[in-house]
């Protein structure tokens, strides 16, 4: 026979797992450092792609409108400034990505702790129910 309290608790846990399941996946699969480094590696490629597209668009606009006579100095200056801004952009971008995914992982750890506590409560309910069912002296 199912205990009404246990069914309510199991339903609560199922709803929690459905809502918070995405936060739990990184915690279950990776260590914190590995997860953050993986996300940063992915965002290095994405950040470089976005910066490259924007940089080419700006250069195209500048060379088509502002610079009518191109000199080697102006081309080298644009490349050096582009690289300098790229380094600065990537530094701040990756710093914010690291902070964001560290926070996301920590939230997942908190959700996992909460779920683990619920599982312990459920296990205790099962034990109490088994002790009530078993005859005296049988454990």
C-alpha positions in Angstrom: 0.0 0.0 0.0 1.3 3.4 -0.9 1.7 6.1 1.7 0.0 9.3 0.8 2.9 11.3 2.3 5.4 9.3 0.2 3.5 9.8 -3.0 3.3 13.6 -2.4 7.1 13.7 -1.7 7.8 11.7 -4.9 5.6 14.0 -6.9 7.4 17.0 -5.5 10.7 15.4 -6.4 9.6 14.6 -10.0 8.5 18.2 -10.5 11.8 19.4 -9.1 13.8 17.1 -11.4 11.8 18.2 -14.4 12.2 21.9 -13.7 15.8 21.8 -12.4 17.1 18.9 -14.5 19.1 21.1 -16.9 21.0 22.6 -14.0 21.9 19.2 -12.7 23.4 17.9 -15.9 26.8 19.7 -15.7 27.1 18.8 -12.1 26.6 15.1 -12.8 28.8 14.9 -15.8 31.8 17.2 -15.1 33.9 18.6 -12.3 33.6 22.4 -11.9 37.0 23.2 -13.5 36.4 20.9 -16.5 32.9 22.4 -17.1 34.0 26.0 -17.0 37.1 25.3 -19.2 34.9 23.5 -21.7 32.5 26.4 -21.9 35.3 28.9 -22.2 36.9 26.9 -25.0 33.6 26.9 -26.9 33.2 30.6 -26.4 36.8 31.3 -27.6 35.7 30.1 -31.0 32.3 31.9 -30.8 33.9 35.1 -29.6 36.5 35.0 -32.3 33.9 34.4 -35.0 31.8 37.3 -33.9 34.8 39.6 -33.6 36.1 38.6 -37.0 32.7 39.3 -38.6 32.4 42.7 -37.0 36.1 43.5 -37.7 35.7 42.7 -41.4 32.5 44.7 -41.6 34.2 47.7 -40.0 37.3 47.4 -42.2 35.1 47.1 -45.3 33.2 50.2 -44.3 36.3 52.2 -43.5 38.2 51.2 -46.7 35.2 51.8 -48.9 34.3 55.3 -47.5 37.1 56.8 -45.5 40.3 55.5 -47.0 40.5 56.3 -50.7 44.3 56.1 -50.9 45.5 53.1 -49.1 49.0 53.2 -47.8 50.9 50.3 -46.2 51.0 52.2 -42.9 47.2 52.6 -42.7 46.8 48.8 -43.4 49.3 47.8 -40.8 47.8 50.3 -38.3 44.4 48.8 -38.9 45.7 45.3 -38.3 47.6 46.2 -35.2 44.6 48.0 -33.7 42.4 45.2 -34.7 44.6 42.7 -32.8 44.9 44.9 -29.8 41.1 45.3 -29.6 40.7 41.6 -30.1 42.9 40.8 -27.1 41.1 43.3 -25.0 37.7 42.1 -26.2 38.5 38.4 -25.6 39.9 39.1 -22.1 36.7 40.8 -20.9 34.5 38.4 -22.8 36.1 35.3 -21.4 36.2 36.8 -17.9 32.4 37.3 -18.0 31.8 33.8 -19.5 33.9 32.2 -16.7 31.9 34.1 -14.1 28.6 33.2 -15.8 29.3 29.4 -16.1 30.9 29.2 -12.6 27.6 30.7 -11.2 25.6 28.3 -13.3 27.6 25.3 -12.0 27.3 26.4 -8.4 23.5 26.7 -8.9 23.5 23.1 -10.2 25.5 22.0 -7.1 22.9 23.6 -4.9 20.1 21.9 -6.8 21.9 18.6 -6.5 22.2 19.0 -2.8 18.6 19.8 -2.5 17.6 16.7 -4.5 20.0 14.5 -2.6 18.3 15.6 0.7 14.9 14.8 -0.8 16.2 11.3 -1.8 17.4 10.8 1.8 14.0 11.8 3.2 12.3 9.4 0.7 14.7 6.6 1.7 13.8 7.2 5.4 10.1 7.0 4.5 10.7 3.6 2.9 12.7 2.3 5.9 9.9 3.4 8.3 7.3 1.8 6.1 9.3 -1.5 6.0 9.7 -1.5 9.7 6.0 -1.1 10.2 5.3 -4.0 7.8 7.8 -6.5 9.2 6.7 -8.7 12.2 8.3 -8.2 15.6 12.0 -9.4 15.7 12.5 -9.4 11.9 14.8 -6.7 10.6 
